[in-house]
């Protein structure tokens, strides 16, 4: 138990735990927003090339987040990023508009790589639900938006909630993206603090193990919440 006392006594470690919760929660909200909108577009609208986008939207799911984070540092680096160079040198911006080394940049990349999880969950739920529910709503005078808010979203809410909790757990345990984007801006999370601790000599194995237990407790709390939510 002394390992946990040491762990929580350091302000850096407490900050890393808070950063983990904050970045994971914001990334989850962003991923849910992206995934639900894309799933609704391909499943409930007549968007052209829907089947093509069905495959395109899940491409990030098959790619390494670590390599993707490195790619975004080349694109949105405030000094040498290709996108920033385009805006400053071609369009004439006075300052680079993007900075990947920021909390919004970190959250954006994580959301980009975890939104396919939400998309797959929600798209499957939308395609399996009874379309007569939406038809009855339209017959009784509800608009498309009203039907989506009052009928469609409540029916697929279990899929949204399950995917959101899964995204949160994956984001909290993610190492590659926080290592590439978070460490340069001194934004530590639990996984990067474990990695830093193992880089000492002698390695802080006990501190890393204590941090792992904290991460495990996060998972237990989230899964318990999911179980209670789904049981209702």
C-alpha positions as CSV (number, residue, x, y, z in Angstrom):
1,X,0.0,0.0,0.0
2,X,3.0,2.3,0.4
3,X,3.2,2.4,-3.4
4,X,-0.3,3.9,-3.6
5,X,0.6,6.5,-0.9
6,X,3.7,7.5,-2.9
7,X,1.7,7.6,-6.1
8,X,-1.0,9.9,-4.9
9,X,1.4,12.1,-2.9
10,X,3.0,13.4,-6.1
11,X,1.2,16.3,-7.8
12,X,2.5,15.2,-11.2
13,X,0.8,11.8,-10.8
14,X,-2.5,13.4,-9.6
15,X,-2.4,15.7,-12.6
16,X,-1.9,12.8,-14.9
17,X,-4.9,11.0,-13.6
18,X,-7.0,14.2,-14.0
19,X,-5.7,14.7,-17.5
20,X,-6.6,11.1,-18.4
21,X,-10.2,11.6,-17.4
22,X,-10.5,15.0,-19.0
23,X,-8.9,14.1,-22.4
24,X,-10.7,10.7,-22.5
25,X,-14.1,12.3,-21.7
26,X,-13.7,15.1,-24.3
27,X,-12.4,12.6,-26.9
28,X,-15.4,10.3,-26.2
29,X,-17.9,13.2,-26.7
30,X,-16.2,14.2,-30.0
31,X,-16.1,10.6,-31.2
32,X,-19.7,10.0,-30.4
33,X,-20.8,13.1,-32.2
34,X,-18.8,12.2,-35.3
35,X,-19.8,8.5,-35.2
36,X,-23.5,9.1,-34.7
37,X,-23.8,11.8,-37.4
38,X,-21.9,9.6,-39.9
39,X,-24.0,6.5,-39.0
40,X,-27.2,8.5,-39.4
41,X,-26.1,9.9,-42.8
42,X,-25.3,6.5,-44.2
43,X,-28.3,4.6,-42.6
44,X,-31.2,7.1,-42.6
45,X,-30.5,9.5,-45.5
46,X,-30.2,9.2,-49.3
47,X,-26.6,10.6,-49.2
48,X,-24.9,9.7,-52.5
49,X,-22.2,7.0,-52.4
50,X,-23.4,5.8,-49.0
51,X,-21.8,2.4,-49.4
52,X,-18.5,3.9,-50.4
53,X,-18.5,6.1,-47.2
54,X,-19.5,3.1,-45.2
55,X,-16.1,1.6,-45.9
56,X,-14.2,4.9,-45.8
57,X,-15.4,5.9,-42.4
58,X,-13.9,2.8,-40.7
59,X,-10.5,3.1,-42.3
60,X,-9.0,4.8,-39.2
61,X,-10.1,1.7,-37.2
62,X,-7.6,-0.4,-39.2
63,X,-4.6,2.0,-38.9
64,X,-2.2,2.5,-36.1
65,X,-3.0,5.5,-33.9
66,X,0.7,5.9,-33.2
67,X,1.5,6.3,-36.8
68,X,-1.5,8.5,-37.3
69,X,-0.4,10.8,-34.5
70,X,3.0,11.1,-36.1
71,X,1.3,11.9,-39.5
72,X,-0.7,14.7,-37.8
73,X,2.4,16.2,-36.3
74,X,3.7,16.6,-39.9
75,X,0.4,18.1,-41.0
76,X,-0.5,20.5,-38.1
77,X,2.9,21.3,-36.5
78,X,2.7,25.0,-35.7
79,X,6.1,25.7,-37.3
80,X,6.6,23.1,-40.1
81,X,3.2,21.5,-40.6
82,X,2.1,21.2,-44.2
83,X,-1.4,22.5,-43.6
84,X,0.0,25.5,-41.6
85,X,2.6,26.2,-44.3
86,X,-0.2,26.2,-46.9
87,X,-2.2,28.8,-44.9
88,X,0.7,31.1,-44.1
89,X,2.7,30.9,-47.4
90,X,0.0,30.3,-50.0
91,X,-3.2,32.0,-48.6
92,X,-1.3,34.6,-46.6
93,X,-2.3,34.0,-43.0
94,X,-0.2,36.0,-40.4
95,X,0.0,33.1,-38.0
96,X,-0.4,29.3,-38.3
97,X,-4.1,28.4,-37.6
98,X,-3.5,24.9,-36.3
99,X,-1.5,23.6,-33.4
100,X,-1.5,19.9,-33.0
101,X,0.4,20.2,-29.7
102,X,-2.6,21.2,-27.7
103,X,-5.5,19.6,-25.9
104,X,-7.9,20.2,-28.8
105,X,-5.3,18.6,-31.1
106,X,-4.8,15.6,-28.8
107,X,-8.6,15.1,-28.5
108,X,-9.2,15.5,-32.2
109,X,-6.7,12.8,-33.2
110,X,-8.1,10.4,-30.5
111,X,-11.7,11.1,-31.6
112,X,-10.7,10.6,-35.2
113,X,-9.4,7.1,-34.4
114,X,-12.2,6.0,-32.1
115,X,-15.2,7.4,-34.0
116,X,-15.4,4.3,-36.2
117,X,-16.2,2.3,-33.1
118,X,-19.3,4.5,-32.5
119,X,-20.1,4.4,-36.2
120,X,-20.1,0.6,-36.4
121,X,-22.2,0.2,-33.2
122,X,-24.8,2.9,-34.1
123,X,-25.0,2.0,-37.8
124,X,-25.7,-1.6,-36.9
125,X,-28.5,-0.5,-34.5
126,X,-30.0,1.8,-37.0
127,X,-30.2,-0.8,-39.7
128,X,-31.7,-3.4,-37.4
129,X,-34.4,-1.2,-35.9
130,X,-38.0,-1.4,-37.1
131,X,-38.5,1.4,-39.7
132,X,-42.3,1.5,-39.0
133,X,-41.5,3.4,-35.8
134,X,-40.1,6.3,-37.8
135,X,-42.9,6.0,-40.4
136,X,-45.5,6.2,-37.7
137,X,-43.9,9.4,-36.3
138,X,-43.8,11.0,-39.8
139,X,-47.5,10.0,-40.4
140,X,-48.4,11.8,-37.2
141,X,-46.8,15.0,-38.3
142,X,-43.3,14.9,-36.9
143,X,-40.5,16.3,-39.1
144,X,-37.3,14.4,-39.9
145,X,-35.4,16.2,-37.2
146,X,-38.2,15.7,-34.7
147,X,-38.5,12.0,-35.6
148,X,-34.7,11.6,-35.2
149,X,-34.7,13.3,-31.7
150,X,-37.9,11.7,-30.4
151,X,-37.8,8.2,-31.9
152,X,-34.5,7.2,-33.6
153,X,-32.0,8.4,-30.9
154,X,-33.8,6.9,-27.9
155,X,-34.1,3.5,-29.7
156,X,-30.4,3.4,-30.5
157,X,-29.3,4.9,-27.2
158,X,-28.0,1.6,-25.8
159,X,-25.7,1.3,-28.8
160,X,-24.5,4.9,-28.4
161,X,-23.9,4.4,-24.6
162,X,-22.1,1.1,-25.1
163,X,-19.8,2.5,-27.8
164,X,-19.2,5.7,-25.8
165,X,-18.0,3.6,-22.8
166,X,-15.8,1.5,-25.0
167,X,-14.3,4.6,-26.5
168,X,-13.6,6.0,-23.1
169,X,-11.8,2.9,-21.9
170,X,-9.7,2.8,-25.1
171,X,-8.9,6.5,-24.8
172,X,-7.9,6.2,-21.2
173,X,-5.5,3.3,-22.0
174,X,-4.1,4.8,-25.2
175,X,-0.4,5.4,-25.2
176,X,0.7,6.2,-28.7
177,X,-1.3,9.4,-29.3
178,X,-0.6,11.0,-25.9
179,X,3.1,10.0,-26.2
180,X,3.5,11.7,-29.7
181,X,1.3,14.8,-29.0
182,X,1.0,15.1,-25.2
183,X,4.6,14.7,-24.1
184,X,6.0,17.6,-26.3
185,X,3.4,19.9,-24.7
186,X,4.0,18.4,-21.2
187,X,0.5,17.0,-20.9
188,X,1.0,13.7,-19.0
189,X,-1.6,11.0,-18.8
190,X,-1.5,7.7,-16.9
191,X,0.0,5.7,-19.7
192,X,2.8,8.2,-20.4
193,X,3.6,8.4,-16.7
194,X,4.0,4.6,-16.6
195,X,6.4,4.9,-19.5
196,X,8.4,7.7,-17.9
197,X,8.6,5.8,-14.6
198,X,10.0,2.7,-16.4
199,X,12.6,4.9,-18.0
200,X,14.3,5.7,-14.7
201,X,17.2,3.8,-13.3
202,X,16.3,1.7,-11.4
203,X,12.9,1.5,-13.1
204,X,9.9,2.3,-11.0
205,X,8.1,-1.0,-11.4
206,X,6.1,-0.6,-8.2
207,X,4.8,2.8,-9.2
208,X,3.9,1.6,-12.7
209,X,2.0,-1.3,-11.2
210,X,0.1,1.0,-8.9
211,X,-0.8,3.2,-11.8
212,X,-2.0,0.1,-13.7
213,X,-4.3,-0.7,-10.8
214,X,-5.7,2.8,-11.0
215,X,-6.3,2.3,-14.7
216,X,-8.0,-1.0,-13.9
217,X,-10.3,0.7,-11.4
218,X,-11.3,3.2,-14.1
219,X,-12.3,0.2,-16.2
220,X,-14.3,-1.4,-13.4
221,X,-16.2,1.8,-12.6
222,X,-17.0,2.4,-16.3
223,X,-18.1,-1.3,-16.9
224,X,-20.3,-1.2,-13.8
225,X,-21.9,2.0,-15.0
226,X,-22.5,0.4,-18.4
227,X,-24.1,-2.7,-16.8
228,X,-26.5,-0.6,-14.7
229,X,-27.3,1.6,-17.7
230,X,-28.0,-1.4,-20.0
231,X,-30.1,-3.2,-17.4
232,X,-32.6,-0.4,-17.6
